[in-house]
Amino acid sequence: MNSIEMIVYDFDGTLVDTRKDIANAVNRVFVELGLSTLPHETISGHIGRGVQYLMSSSLEGTGFKDLPRATDLFMKHYEAHLMENTGFYPNGRETVLAFSNKQQSILSNKPHRFITQILEHLDCTAPFCSIIGGDNLEHKKPDPIGLLHIMKEFHLEPHQLVMVGDSLVDMEAGQRAGVPTCGISYGHAGREALEATKPDWIIDDLAELPQLLQ
């Protein structure tokens, strides 16, 4: 895989474990709205397609219809408690630093400002030459526009990138862009669901990635 020049990572569920802080923020919204809170596992199943999807899916069956208000409340609560339980997955920082000889980017459906704030807290912005959030382009993953944008910006061909992510939208975005895909089994989708998408590889630990791409 010496032809890989750019590693494109998803963020939540791939590089950084944000599940608890996201779930707590959703439940703070529910408390403010007078709704019953949800189990963290239920909320985690809605992560990966952006804030509006997270909130609309979490609110399903509650009878609450004001999605813009719920989304705004989530943004407020999440930003106020962004780093209480958030950190790199095991070997996340080490893996990023191991790829000093390659370009690295982030392509996430998470709002851009939250990605950059988290990376600043973790003192790990320098390795990434591009950070694209869910509010930076016209469409989110699984639309391939983010990968196409990266290829155009850095003058790369599809075979020179790899899309690394934990969710089905990551695998679909990569495949629609013609880019090799690497699924992460410990994230939100799980190995069985990832296998059904037929990625090029599935790994169980980010420490496997440098060995795979050497």
C-alpha positions as CSV (number, residue, x, y, z in Angstrom):
1,M,0.0,0.0,0.0
2,N,2.9,2.4,-0.6
3,S,0.7,4.3,-3.1
4,I,-1.4,5.7,-0.1
5,E,-0.4,9.3,0.3
6,M,-3.4,10.6,2.3
7,I,-5.1,9.0,5.3
8,V,-8.6,10.4,5.8
9,Y,-10.1,9.7,9.2
10,D,-13.6,9.9,10.5
11,F,-13.6,11.5,14.0
12,D,-16.2,10.3,16.5
13,G,-16.0,6.5,17.0
14,T,-12.7,6.4,15.0
15,L,-10.0,8.6,16.4
16,V,-11.8,10.1,19.5
17,D,-14.2,8.5,21.9
18,T,-16.9,11.2,22.3
19,R,-19.8,8.9,23.1
20,K,-20.4,9.7,26.8
21,D,-20.2,13.5,26.3
22,I,-22.6,13.4,23.3
23,A,-25.0,11.2,25.2
24,N,-24.9,13.4,28.3
25,A,-25.6,16.5,26.1
26,V,-28.6,14.8,24.5
27,N,-30.0,13.9,27.9
28,R,-29.4,17.4,29.2
29,V,-31.6,18.6,26.3
30,F,-34.3,16.0,27.2
31,V,-34.2,17.2,30.9
32,E,-34.6,20.8,29.8
33,L,-37.5,19.9,27.6
34,G,-39.2,17.8,30.3
35,L,-38.6,14.5,28.5
36,S,-37.4,11.1,29.8
37,T,-33.7,10.6,29.3
38,L,-32.4,7.8,27.1
39,P,-29.8,5.0,27.7
40,H,-26.4,6.0,26.4
41,E,-26.4,2.9,24.1
42,T,-29.6,4.2,22.4
43,I,-28.0,7.6,21.7
44,S,-24.8,6.1,20.5
45,G,-26.7,4.3,17.8
46,H,-27.6,7.7,16.4
47,I,-24.1,9.1,16.2
48,G,-22.3,9.5,12.9
49,R,-24.8,11.3,10.6
50,G,-24.6,14.8,12.0
51,V,-26.4,16.7,14.8
52,Q,-29.8,17.0,13.2
53,Y,-29.9,13.2,12.6
54,L,-28.7,12.6,16.1
55,M,-31.5,14.8,17.6
56,S,-34.3,13.7,15.3
57,S,-33.6,10.1,15.9
58,S,-33.3,10.5,19.6
59,L,-36.5,12.5,19.8
60,E,-38.4,9.9,17.8
61,G,-41.5,8.7,19.7
62,T,-41.4,11.6,22.2
63,G,-44.0,13.8,20.5
64,F,-41.6,16.7,20.6
65,K,-41.5,18.3,17.1
66,D,-39.4,21.5,17.4
67,L,-36.2,20.0,16.0
68,P,-34.4,23.3,15.4
69,R,-34.9,24.2,19.1
70,A,-33.6,20.7,20.2
71,T,-30.6,21.0,17.9
72,D,-29.7,24.5,19.3
73,L,-30.0,23.2,22.8
74,F,-27.8,20.3,22.0
75,M,-25.1,22.5,20.6
76,K,-25.2,24.7,23.7
77,H,-25.0,21.8,26.2
78,Y,-22.4,19.9,24.2
79,E,-20.1,22.8,23.8
80,A,-20.3,23.5,27.5
81,H,-19.2,20.0,28.4
82,L,-17.1,19.1,25.4
83,M,-14.1,17.5,27.1
84,E,-15.5,16.0,30.3
85,N,-15.1,12.4,29.2
86,T,-13.6,12.7,25.7
87,G,-10.2,11.5,24.6
88,F,-8.3,9.5,22.0
89,Y,-9.1,5.8,21.6
90,P,-6.2,3.5,22.5
91,N,-3.3,4.1,20.2
92,G,-5.1,7.0,18.5
93,R,-2.5,9.7,19.1
94,E,0.3,7.2,18.6
95,T,-1.1,6.2,15.2
96,V,-1.5,9.7,14.0
97,L,2.1,10.6,15.0
98,A,3.4,7.4,13.3
99,F,2.2,8.7,10.0
100,S,4.5,11.8,9.9
101,N,5.6,10.6,6.4
102,K,2.0,10.8,5.0
103,Q,-0.7,13.5,4.7
104,Q,-3.6,13.2,7.1
105,S,-7.1,14.7,7.1
106,I,-10.3,14.5,9.0
107,L,-13.7,14.1,7.3
108,S,-16.5,14.1,9.8
109,N,-20.2,14.8,10.0
110,K,-19.6,16.6,13.3
111,P,-19.7,20.4,13.3
112,H,-16.3,21.8,12.4
113,R,-15.8,23.9,15.5
114,F,-16.3,21.0,17.8
115,I,-13.6,19.0,16.0
116,T,-11.1,21.8,16.1
117,Q,-11.9,22.5,19.8
118,I,-11.4,18.9,20.8
119,L,-8.1,18.6,18.8
120,E,-6.9,21.8,20.5
121,H,-7.7,20.4,23.9
122,L,-5.9,17.2,23.0
123,D,-2.9,19.2,21.5
124,C,-3.2,17.4,18.2
125,T,-4.1,19.8,15.4
126,A,-0.7,19.9,13.7
127,P,-0.8,16.5,12.0
128,F,-3.9,17.3,10.0
129,C,-3.5,19.2,6.7
130,S,-7.3,19.4,6.3
131,I,-10.3,19.2,8.7
132,I,-13.7,19.0,7.1
133,G,-16.8,19.0,9.3
134,G,-20.4,18.3,8.6
135,D,-21.2,22.0,8.2
136,N,-18.3,22.8,5.8
137,L,-19.7,21.5,2.5
138,E,-23.1,21.2,0.8
139,H,-23.6,17.5,1.8
140,K,-22.4,15.2,4.6
141,K,-21.2,11.6,4.4
142,P,-22.3,9.2,2.9
143,D,-22.1,11.7,0.0
144,P,-18.6,11.5,-1.4
145,I,-18.2,15.3,-1.8
146,G,-15.8,15.6,1.1
147,L,-13.4,13.0,-0.3
148,L,-13.7,14.5,-3.8
149,H,-12.9,17.9,-2.3
150,I,-9.8,16.5,-0.6
151,M,-8.6,14.9,-3.8
152,K,-9.0,18.1,-5.7
153,E,-7.3,20.2,-3.1
154,F,-4.3,18.0,-2.8
155,H,-4.1,16.8,-6.4
156,L,-4.6,13.1,-5.5
157,E,-6.1,10.2,-7.3
158,P,-8.6,7.8,-5.5
159,H,-6.1,5.1,-5.1
160,Q,-3.8,7.5,-3.2
161,L,-6.3,7.9,-0.3
162,V,-7.8,5.6,2.3
163,M,-11.0,6.4,4.2
164,V,-10.7,5.1,7.8
165,G,-14.0,5.1,9.8
166,D,-16.2,3.2,12.1
167,S,-19.6,3.7,10.5
168,L,-21.5,2.6,7.4
169,V,-21.6,6.2,6.1
170,D,-17.8,6.2,6.1
171,M,-17.6,3.1,4.1
172,E,-20.3,4.3,1.6
173,A,-18.6,7.6,1.1
174,G,-15.3,6.0,0.4
175,Q,-16.8,3.5,-2.0
176,R,-18.8,6.1,-3.9
177,A,-15.6,8.2,-4.3
178,G,-13.6,5.1,-5.5
179,V,-11.4,5.3,-2.5
180,P,-10.0,2.3,-0.5
181,T,-11.8,1.9,2.8
182,C,-10.7,0.6,6.2
183,G,-13.4,-0.1,8.8
184,I,-12.8,0.3,12.6
185,S,-14.6,-2.5,14.5
186,Y,-14.7,-0.8,17.9
187,G,-16.8,2.2,16.9
188,H,-20.5,2.7,16.5
189,A,-21.4,0.2,13.8
190,G,-19.5,-2.9,14.9
191,R,-17.7,-5.5,12.9
192,E,-20.7,-7.4,11.6
193,A,-22.4,-4.3,10.1
194,L,-19.1,-3.2,8.7
195,E,-18.4,-6.6,7.1
196,A,-21.7,-6.3,5.2
197,T,-20.4,-3.1,3.5
198,K,-17.4,-5.1,2.2
199,P,-14.6,-2.6,3.0
200,D,-11.1,-3.3,1.8
201,W,-9.9,-3.9,5.4
202,I,-11.3,-4.1,8.9
203,I,-9.1,-3.5,11.9
204,D,-9.7,-3.9,15.6
205,D,-7.1,-1.4,16.9
206,L,-5.7,1.7,15.3
207,A,-2.2,0.4,16.0
208,E,-2.8,-2.0,13.1
209,L,-3.1,0.9,10.6
210,P,0.6,1.7,10.3
211,Q,1.4,-1.9,9.6
212,L,-1.3,-2.1,7.0
213,L,-0.3,0.9,5.1
214,Q,3.5,0.6,5.1
